[in-house]
């Protein structure tokens, strides 16, 4: 009742209620996505500690493209894509931002080595 009264004289009057809701979802969904995607990207980038292996892989892909070695470029691209889509794999390559006793590199230390670290 409320929607039929508000949109009855506008261009939305020819649309059904379902079409109106779907339109709102698409418009608001696109706006919300663009407002949330940048902060999540920044968080992902700031968590990276030692990114040299990934940067070397990007250089490898660039060099293979320059040399016109399409097989090598495709292989490097697939490796980079696998690394970036699997967050645990990316963390294992680039290291953890945790320091101190929480550092995952210290999970397998013996008791004597743990005492030396503390």
C-alpha positions as CSV (number, residue, x, y, z in Angstrom):
1,X,0.0,0.0,0.0
2,X,2.8,2.4,1.0
3,X,4.9,1.8,-2.1
4,X,1.9,1.9,-4.5
5,X,1.0,5.3,-3.1
6,X,4.5,6.7,-3.3
7,X,5.4,5.6,-6.8
8,X,2.0,5.7,-8.5
9,X,2.7,9.0,-10.3
10,X,6.4,8.4,-11.0
11,X,8.2,6.4,-13.8
12,X,8.3,3.4,-11.4
13,X,4.5,3.0,-11.6
14,X,4.8,0.7,-14.6
15,X,7.1,-1.7,-12.7
16,X,6.0,-4.4,-10.3
17,X,7.0,-4.4,-6.6
18,X,9.5,-7.3,-7.3
19,X,11.2,-5.3,-10.1
20,X,11.4,-2.3,-7.8
21,X,13.1,-4.3,-5.1
22,X,15.5,-5.9,-7.5
23,X,16.4,-2.5,-8.9
24,X,17.1,-1.2,-5.4
25,X,19.2,-4.2,-4.5
26,X,21.3,-3.8,-7.6
27,X,21.8,0.0,-7.1
28,X,22.5,-0.3,-3.4
29,X,24.6,-3.5,-3.8
30,X,26.9,-1.8,-6.3
31,X,27.3,1.2,-4.0
32,X,27.9,-0.9,-0.9
33,X,30.4,-3.1,-2.8
34,X,32.5,-0.2,-4.0
35,X,32.5,1.4,-0.5
36,X,33.7,-1.9,1.1
37,X,36.2,-3.2,-1.4
38,X,38.9,-0.7,-0.9
39,X,39.2,-1.1,2.9
40,X,39.4,-4.9,2.6
41,X,42.1,-4.5,-0.1
42,X,44.1,-2.2,2.2
43,X,43.8,-4.6,5.1
44,X,45.1,-7.4,2.8
45,X,48.0,-5.3,1.6
46,X,49.0,-4.1,5.0
47,X,49.1,-7.7,6.4
48,X,51.8,-8.6,3.9
49,X,55.2,-8.6,5.6
50,X,58.0,-10.0,3.2
51,X,56.6,-9.7,-0.3
52,X,59.9,-10.2,-2.2
53,X,59.0,-13.7,-3.5
54,X,55.7,-12.4,-4.9
55,X,57.3,-9.4,-6.4
56,X,60.0,-11.6,-8.0
57,X,57.2,-13.8,-9.5
58,X,55.6,-10.6,-11.0
59,X,59.0,-9.7,-12.5
60,X,59.3,-13.2,-13.9
61,X,55.9,-12.9,-15.5
62,X,56.8,-9.5,-17.0
63,X,60.1,-10.8,-18.3
64,X,58.4,-13.8,-19.9
65,X,55.9,-11.4,-21.6
66,X,58.8,-9.3,-22.9
67,X,60.6,-12.4,-24.2
68,X,57.3,-13.5,-25.8
69,X,57.5,-16.8,-24.0
70,X,53.7,-17.4,-23.7
71,X,54.0,-20.7,-21.9
72,X,56.3,-19.4,-19.2
73,X,54.1,-16.3,-18.8
74,X,51.0,-18.4,-18.5
75,X,52.7,-20.7,-15.9
76,X,53.8,-17.7,-13.9
77,X,50.4,-16.1,-14.1
78,X,48.7,-19.3,-12.8
79,X,51.2,-19.5,-10.0
80,X,50.6,-15.9,-9.0
81,X,46.9,-16.4,-9.2
82,X,47.1,-19.5,-7.0
83,X,49.2,-17.6,-4.4
84,X,46.9,-14.6,-4.3
85,X,43.6,-16.6,-4.1
86,X,44.8,-18.8,-1.3
87,X,45.4,-16.6,1.7
88,X,47.1,-19.3,3.8
89,X,49.6,-19.9,1.0
90,X,50.2,-16.2,0.7
91,X,50.9,-16.0,4.4
92,X,53.2,-18.9,4.3
93,X,55.3,-17.3,1.5
94,X,55.2,-13.7,2.8
95,X,55.4,-14.5,6.6
96,X,53.2,-13.4,9.4
97,X,52.7,-9.9,10.9
98,X,52.6,-11.5,14.4
99,X,55.6,-11.0,16.5
100,X,56.8,-12.3,19.8
101,X,55.6,-15.6,21.2
102,X,52.6,-15.6,18.8
103,X,54.8,-15.8,15.7
104,X,53.8,-19.0,13.8
105,X,57.5,-19.5,12.9
106,X,58.1,-20.3,16.6
107,X,55.4,-23.0,16.8
108,X,57.9,-25.8,16.4
109,X,60.7,-24.6,18.7
110,X,61.9,-26.8,21.5
111,X,61.6,-25.6,25.1
112,X,65.2,-24.6,25.2
113,X,64.9,-22.5,22.1
114,X,61.7,-20.9,23.4
115,X,63.5,-19.8,26.5
116,X,66.3,-18.2,24.4
117,X,63.7,-16.3,22.3
118,X,61.9,-14.9,25.4
